[in-house]
Amino acid sequence: MIIGGERQNREWVIRGTSLDEEIVDNWLSTIVYDYVEPDGLSFEVQSIESTEKGLKCIRIGVGKLRGRYFAVRYAGRKSTKKDKLSYYFPMRIGSSSRLLDSFSFIRNIFSNWAMGLSEISKQEIFPKFTLTEEREFDLEYFKIRISELGDIEEKKTRRMLIEDLRNYCLTNLPFNHIDPWTENLRKPVFELLDMLRKEIETDDRDLKNRILDMLHIVTKRTDDKTLKKIEHDFLNILEEMYADSKIRKTSDLIRLLQILHYYEPKYMETMIKDAVENWEINDFSNRFNDIEISKYLSGHVGRIKELRLYTLKKLEIARKTGNLRMQDRFEKLYNRIRSEV
């Protein structure tokens, strides 16, 4: 997909875009996180420039994964992962793309066999059928990639290996609550974390963002012991990155900080207030929803009252002083609170 082109009659015309790669990358990451199951749908965002017009466009490429299917959560125009929503499966049927429910998806995949089985069971099997994700994690392949990364020093080759680890290893890591981690798995993950600890000191923004992405994948799957190591090795670094006004706040950075602070109420309160009062315009517009306000409120009447009162007082001041930017921010915070309560 290309952002920055427009169809006129039967021809495509380059119009360009003011968006940058990071905004598009984080926007897509949020969509994948909120709407796609299982996590791990990989994509690549690149900036391309028209040599004829000198206009910048954004290219989005999605890798082809054979033998894997993805489901999307769908509930009209708004959706969050906490909702109990239906799963639909995008499939190409003939000349059109369709979203199939689980019954139609299974029937399409297994065709006559499924229909025959359904007939035998008087169509009781499909309504009760629950799809489960089958992950294939190759521990030996993972260890080999870790070993290669330890032996290679040249930057471009290391980046290639990091991409390989991210796309073909980490996205298949087992979830600890489903398949508890063993020492055999934890050991190479620790080795990878030690390597990423050194890599994150780079001035390469794209590489930093990739490392944050990898850390976020691990924290969503890992056991407590590994999470403690990530907290010990990376928390101070992440805090410094967050405090550095020269570094743009990415979705992965914000989510990681919340996870590594274990959604501690005081920390969450500080991050919420910092976001509405101090974040840059782009950071607030694109990342404010990455703060999991529901984790902070979560049925606590006292916190709800305090945050509402804080928001209403700040909104009152913004309206009296005519500060439209702060008025807009506190209105958004107020709407977030209402949607979560």
BELWODA-V896003 format. One record per residue. N is the residue number from 1. RES is the residue in three letters. SS is DSSP state (a for helix, b for strand, c for the rest). OMEGA is omega in radians with two decimals (999 if undefined). D_CENTER is the distance of its C-alpha to the mean C-alpha in Angstrom with 1 decimal. Layout:
BEGIN
n: [N,N]
res: [RES,RES]
ss: [SS,SS]
omega: [OMEGA,OMEGA]
d_center: [D_CENTER,D_CENTER]
END
This chain:
BEGIN
n: [1,2,3,4,5,6,7,8,9,10,11,12,13,14,15,16,17,18,19,20,21,22,23,24,25,26,27,28,29,30,31,32,33,34,35,36,37,38,39,40,41,42,43,44,45,46,47,48,49,50,51,52,53,54,55,56,57,58,59,60,61,62,63,64,65,66,67,68,69,70,71,72,73,74,75,76,77,78,79,80,81,82,83,84,85,86,87,88,89,90,91,92,93,94,95,96,97,98,99,100,101,102,103,104,105,106,107,108,109,110,111,112,113,114,115,116,117,118,119,120,121,122,123,124,125,126,127,128,129,130,131,132,133,134,135,136,137,138,139,140,141,142,143,144,145,146,147,148,149,150,151,152,153,154,155,156,157,158,159,160,161,162,163,164,165,166,167,168,169,170,171,172,173,174,175,176,177,178,179,180,181,182,183,184,185,186,187,188,189,190,191,192,193,194,195,196,197,198,199,200,201,202,203,204,205,206,207,208,209,210,211,212,213,214,215,216,217,218,219,220,221,222,223,224,225,226,227,228,229,230,231,232,233,234,235,236,237,238,239,240,241,242,243,244,245,246,247,248,249,250,251,252,253,254,255,256,257,258,259,260,261,262,263,264,265,266,267,268,269,270,271,272,273,274,275,276,277,278,279,280,281,282,283,284,285,286,287,288,289,290,291,292,293,294,295,296,297,298,299,300,301,302,303,304,305,306,307,308,309,310,311,312,313,314,315,316,317,318,319,320,321,322,323,324,325,326,327,328,329,330,331,332,333,334,335,336,337,338,339,340,341]
res: [MET,ILE,ILE,GLY,GLY,GLU,ARG,GLN,ASN,ARG,GLU,TRP,VAL,ILE,ARG,GLY,THR,SER,LEU,ASP,GLU,GLU,ILE,VAL,ASP,ASN,TRP,LEU,SER,THR,ILE,VAL,TYR,ASP,TYR,VAL,GLU,PRO,ASP,GLY,LEU,SER,PHE,GLU,VAL,GLN,SER,ILE,GLU,SER,THR,GLU,LYS,GLY,LEU,LYS,CYS,ILE,ARG,ILE,GLY,VAL,GLY,LYS,LEU,ARG,GLY,ARG,TYR,PHE,ALA,VAL,ARG,TYR,ALA,GLY,ARG,LYS,SER,THR,LYS,LYS,ASP,LYS,LEU,SER,TYR,TYR,PHE,PRO,MET,ARG,ILE,GLY,SER,SER,SER,ARG,LEU,LEU,ASP,SER,PHE,SER,PHE,ILE,ARG,ASN,ILE,PHE,SER,ASN,TRP,ALA,MET,GLY,LEU,SER,GLU,ILE,SER,LYS,GLN,GLU,ILE,PHE,PRO,LYS,PHE,THR,LEU,THR,GLU,GLU,ARG,GLU,PHE,ASP,LEU,GLU,TYR,PHE,LYS,ILE,ARG,ILE,SER,GLU,LEU,GLY,ASP,ILE,GLU,GLU,LYS,LYS,THR,ARG,ARG,MET,LEU,ILE,GLU,ASP,LEU,ARG,ASN,TYR,CYS,LEU,THR,ASN,LEU,PRO,PHE,ASN,HIS,ILE,ASP,PRO,TRP,THR,GLU,ASN,LEU,ARG,LYS,PRO,VAL,PHE,GLU,LEU,LEU,ASP,MET,LEU,ARG,LYS,GLU,ILE,GLU,THR,ASP,ASP,ARG,ASP,LEU,LYS,ASN,ARG,ILE,LEU,ASP,MET,LEU,HIS,ILE,VAL,THR,LYS,ARG,THR,ASP,ASP,LYS,THR,LEU,LYS,LYS,ILE,GLU,HIS,ASP,PHE,LEU,ASN,ILE,LEU,GLU,GLU,MET,TYR,ALA,ASP,SER,LYS,ILE,ARG,LYS,THR,SER,ASP,LEU,ILE,ARG,LEU,LEU,GLN,ILE,LEU,HIS,TYR,TYR,GLU,PRO,LYS,TYR,MET,GLU,THR,MET,ILE,LYS,ASP,ALA,VAL,GLU,ASN,TRP,GLU,ILE,ASN,ASP,PHE,SER,ASN,ARG,PHE,ASN,ASP,ILE,GLU,ILE,SER,LYS,TYR,LEU,SER,GLY,HIS,VAL,GLY,ARG,ILE,LYS,GLU,LEU,ARG,LEU,TYR,THR,LEU,LYS,LYS,LEU,GLU,ILE,ALA,ARG,LYS,THR,GLY,ASN,LEU,ARG,MET,GLN,ASP,ARG,PHE,GLU,LYS,LEU,TYR,ASN,ARG,ILE,ARG,SER,GLU,VAL]
ss: [c,b,b,c,b,b,b,b,c,c,b,b,b,b,c,c,c,c,c,c,a,a,a,a,a,a,a,a,a,a,a,a,a,a,a,b,b,c,c,c,c,c,b,b,b,b,b,b,b,c,c,c,c,c,c,b,b,b,b,b,b,b,c,c,c,c,c,c,c,c,b,b,b,b,c,c,c,c,c,c,c,c,c,c,c,b,b,b,b,b,b,b,b,c,c,b,b,b,b,b,c,a,a,a,a,a,a,a,a,a,a,a,a,a,a,a,a,a,a,a,c,c,c,c,a,a,a,a,c,c,c,c,c,c,c,c,c,c,a,a,a,a,a,a,a,a,a,a,a,a,a,c,c,c,a,a,a,a,a,a,a,a,a,a,a,a,a,a,c,a,a,a,c,c,c,c,c,c,c,c,c,c,a,a,a,a,a,a,a,a,a,a,a,a,a,a,a,a,a,c,c,c,c,c,a,a,a,a,a,a,a,a,a,a,a,a,a,a,a,a,a,c,c,a,a,a,a,a,a,a,a,a,a,a,a,a,a,a,a,a,a,a,a,c,c,c,c,c,c,c,a,a,a,a,a,a,a,a,a,a,c,c,c,c,a,a,a,a,a,a,a,a,a,a,a,a,a,a,c,c,a,a,a,a,a,a,a,a,a,a,c,c,a,a,a,a,a,c,c,c,a,a,a,a,a,a,a,a,a,a,a,a,a,a,a,a,a,a,a,a,a,c,c,a,a,a,a,a,a,a,a,a,a,a,a,a,a,a,a,a,c]
omega: [-3.14,3.03,-3.13,3.09,-3.14,3.13,3.06,-3.02,-3.13,-3.09,3.07,3.14,3.13,3.11,-3.10,3.13,3.09,3.12,3.01,-3.03,-3.06,3.12,3.13,3.14,-3.13,3.09,3.13,3.11,3.12,3.13,-3.14,-3.13,-3.05,-2.93,-2.99,3.04,-0.14,3.05,3.06,3.03,-3.04,3.08,-3.12,3.13,-3.12,3.03,3.09,-3.07,3.09,3.14,-3.11,-3.05,-3.12,-3.13,-3.12,3.00,3.10,3.09,3.08,3.11,3.11,-3.12,3.12,-3.13,-3.11,3.04,3.11,3.10,3.11,3.08,3.07,3.05,-3.07,3.08,-3.10,-3.03,3.13,-3.10,2.98,-3.05,-3.12,-3.11,3.06,-3.01,3.08,3.04,3.06,-3.03,3.11,3.11,3.06,3.13,-3.07,-3.11,-3.10,3.05,-3.09,3.01,-3.09,2.97,-3.03,3.13,-3.12,3.14,-3.14,-3.13,3.14,-3.12,-3.04,3.00,-3.01,3.13,-3.13,-3.13,3.10,3.13,3.12,3.14,-3.14,-3.10,-3.14,3.04,3.10,-3.04,-3.02,3.12,-3.11,-3.05,3.10,3.13,3.06,-3.12,3.11,-3.11,3.11,3.14,-3.12,-3.08,-3.12,3.08,3.13,3.14,-3.14,-3.14,3.11,-3.14,3.12,-3.14,3.11,-3.08,-3.03,-3.13,-3.07,-2.93,-3.08,3.13,3.09,3.12,3.11,3.13,3.10,3.08,3.13,3.11,-3.12,-2.98,-3.00,3.12,-3.02,-3.13,3.08,3.08,3.10,3.04,-3.06,-3.11,3.09,-3.11,-3.02,-3.08,3.08,3.10,3.12,3.10,-3.06,-3.07,3.12,3.07,3.09,3.12,3.12,3.14,3.10,3.12,3.14,3.10,3.12,-3.09,-3.02,3.10,-3.09,3.04,-3.13,-3.06,-3.12,3.13,3.09,-3.14,3.11,3.12,3.08,3.11,3.14,3.12,3.14,3.10,-3.12,-3.08,3.14,-3.04,-2.84,3.04,-3.06,-3.09,3.13,3.11,3.10,3.11,3.11,3.11,-3.11,-3.01,-2.95,-2.99,-3.14,3.12,-3.12,3.10,3.11,3.10,-3.13,-3.10,-3.10,-3.10,-3.13,-3.11,3.14,-3.13,3.13,3.12,-3.11,3.13,-3.12,-3.13,3.13,-3.13,3.12,-3.14,-3.07,2.99,3.09,3.11,-3.14,-2.99,-3.12,3.13,3.14,3.12,3.14,-3.12,3.12,-3.11,3.10,-3.10,-3.06,-3.06,-2.94,-3.06,3.03,-3.05,-3.11,3.13,-3.12,-3.09,-3.00,-3.01,-3.06,-3.14,3.08,3.05,-3.05,-3.10,3.13,3.12,-3.14,-3.10,3.05,3.03,3.14,-3.05,-3.13,-3.14,3.13,-3.13,-3.11,-3.10,3.08,-3.12,3.09,-3.10,-3.12,3.12,3.13,3.11,3.11,3.13,-3.12,-3.14,3.14,-3.10,3.14,3.13,-3.03,-3.13,-3.14,3.08,3.13,-3.10,-3.10,3.00,3.10,3.10,3.14,3.12,3.06,-3.13,-3.14,-3.12,-3.10,-3.04,999]
d_center: [19.2,20.8,20.3,23.7,26.1,28.2,30.5,34.1,36.5,35.9,34.6,31.3,31.7,29.6,28.7,26.1,23.2,22.7,18.9,17.7,15.3,12.9,12.8,12.2,9.5,7.5,8.7,7.7,4.0,4.7,7.2,5.9,4.1,7.5,9.8,9.7,11.3,11.3,7.9,8.8,9.6,10.4,11.4,13.4,14.2,17.8,20.4,23.7,27.0,29.9,33.0,35.2,33.8,31.8,28.8,25.2,22.8,19.2,18.8,15.7,16.3,14.9,16.5,18.8,18.4,21.8,22.4,18.9,18.1,15.0,15.3,14.0,14.4,17.0,19.0,20.5,18.7,16.7,14.4,12.5,11.6,14.7,17.0,19.2,18.5,19.8,18.2,19.2,19.3,19.5,22.6,25.0,28.4,31.3,30.6,27.9,24.3,24.1,21.8,23.7,23.9,24.1,27.9,28.0,25.4,27.5,30.6,29.5,28.5,31.6,33.9,37.5,36.9,34.4,36.8,39.7,38.1,37.1,40.8,42.1,40.1,40.9,37.4,36.3,33.9,31.2,30.7,30.4,28.3,24.9,22.5,21.1,18.6,20.6,18.8,21.0,20.4,23.2,24.0,26.7,24.7,22.2,25.2,26.7,23.7,23.7,27.5,27.3,24.9,27.5,30.3,29.0,29.3,29.1,25.9,25.1,25.6,23.5,20.6,21.2,21.3,18.0,16.4,18.2,17.1,13.4,13.7,16.6,16.7,13.7,11.8,15.1,15.7,17.3,16.1,18.7,19.6,20.4,21.9,22.9,22.5,25.8,27.3,27.3,23.5,23.0,25.5,23.7,20.3,22.4,23.9,20.6,19.5,23.0,22.5,19.1,20.9,23.4,21.2,19.2,22.5,22.6,22.9,20.8,17.9,16.0,16.6,15.5,12.1,12.0,13.3,10.8,8.0,10.6,11.5,8.3,8.6,12.2,12.1,10.4,13.3,16.1,19.5,20.9,23.0,20.2,18.2,21.4,21.7,18.3,19.5,22.9,21.9,19.0,19.2,22.0,20.5,17.2,19.6,21.6,18.8,17.9,21.6,22.3,22.8,22.7,19.1,16.5,14.0,10.5,7.4,7.1,10.8,11.0,8.9,10.9,14.1,13.9,13.4,16.2,18.3,18.0,17.5,21.1,22.6,24.3,21.3,19.2,22.2,22.6,19.0,19.4,22.8,21.9,19.2,21.8,24.7,23.6,20.4,21.1,20.9,18.0,15.9,16.9,16.5,13.0,11.4,13.8,11.8,9.3,12.5,13.0,16.6,17.2,17.0,19.7,21.9,21.6,25.2,26.8,29.5,30.4,27.0,26.7,30.2,29.6,26.4,28.1,31.2,29.5,27.7,30.9,33.1,30.8,30.6,34.4,34.9,32.7,34.7,38.0,37.3,35.8,32.6,30.5,27.3,27.4,28.6,25.6,23.2,25.0,25.3,21.6,21.4,24.3,22.7,19.6,22.1,24.0,21.2,20.2,23.9]
END
